[in-house]
Amino acid sequence: MPQPKPAPTVDLRTLAPAQRHRKIFELTDALAVGESFLLVNDHDPKPLHYQLEAEWPGQFSWAYVERGPEVWRVEIGRAAKAA
């Protein structure tokens, strides 16, 4: 049985802070149900999690892979499409 391919990694540390949320929303919008990506950031992206839940409740999964103090890694996946 073939192994599932690893989720692509998106390193936000290379983007200007003003560009980061726009990039994440482009990526989450493009995800199909069951797909995910690994977000890498220089601080806890918890406000982004709240924003995703507020605007698209129940559509995205959020799992910390690493919690700082210098690097945060979060796997964000598409759990469901909008009704």
C-alpha positions as CSV (number, residue, x, y, z in Angstrom):
1,M,0.0,0.0,0.0
2,P,1.5,3.4,-1.0
3,Q,2.4,5.8,1.8
4,P,0.5,9.1,2.0
5,K,2.6,11.9,0.8
6,P,3.7,14.3,3.5
7,A,1.8,17.6,3.9
8,P,3.6,20.5,2.2
9,T,5.4,22.9,4.5
10,V,4.8,26.7,4.4
11,D,7.4,28.7,6.3
12,L,5.8,32.1,7.2
13,R,9.0,33.3,8.7
14,T,10.2,34.3,5.1
15,L,7.1,36.5,4.6
16,A,6.5,40.1,5.9
17,P,4.0,40.0,8.8
18,A,1.5,41.9,6.7
19,Q,1.5,39.1,4.0
20,R,1.2,36.1,6.4
21,H,-2.6,35.9,7.0
22,R,-3.4,36.5,3.3
23,K,-1.0,33.6,2.3
24,I,-2.6,31.3,4.9
25,F,-6.1,32.1,3.7
26,E,-5.1,31.4,0.1
27,L,-3.7,28.0,1.1
28,T,-6.7,27.0,3.3
29,D,-9.1,28.0,0.5
30,A,-7.2,25.8,-1.9
31,L,-7.3,22.7,0.3
32,A,-9.5,19.8,-0.6
33,V,-11.2,17.8,2.2
34,G,-8.6,15.6,3.7
35,E,-5.6,17.7,2.6
36,S,-3.4,19.6,4.9
37,F,-0.2,21.7,5.1
38,L,2.4,22.3,7.8
39,L,2.6,26.0,8.9
40,V,6.0,27.1,10.3
41,N,6.1,30.4,12.3
42,D,8.2,32.4,14.7
43,H,5.4,32.8,17.2
44,D,2.3,31.0,18.3
45,P,-0.3,31.5,15.5
46,K,-3.2,31.1,17.9
47,P,-5.0,34.3,16.7
48,L,-5.0,32.7,13.2
49,H,-6.7,29.6,14.7
50,Y,-9.4,31.8,16.3
51,Q,-9.9,33.6,13.0
52,L,-10.3,30.4,11.0
53,E,-12.8,29.1,13.5
54,A,-14.8,32.4,13.5
55,E,-15.0,32.7,9.8
56,W,-15.2,29.0,8.8
57,P,-16.4,27.1,11.9
58,G,-15.6,23.4,11.8
59,Q,-14.0,23.4,8.4
60,F,-10.4,23.2,9.5
61,S,-8.3,21.0,11.8
62,W,-5.5,22.5,13.8
63,A,-2.8,20.3,15.4
64,Y,0.4,21.6,17.0
65,V,3.5,19.7,16.0
66,E,5.9,21.9,17.8
67,R,5.2,24.7,20.3
68,G,8.2,27.1,20.4
69,P,9.8,28.9,22.1
70,E,11.5,29.8,18.8
71,V,9.6,27.8,16.2
72,W,6.0,26.8,16.0
73,R,4.7,24.1,13.6
74,V,1.0,23.6,13.1
75,E,-0.7,21.2,10.7
76,I,-3.8,22.8,9.3
77,G,-6.1,20.5,7.4
78,R,-9.5,20.8,5.6
79,A,-12.0,18.8,7.6
80,A,-15.1,19.8,5.7
81,K,-16.3,22.1,2.9
82,A,-18.7,24.9,3.6
83,A,-22.4,23.9,3.5
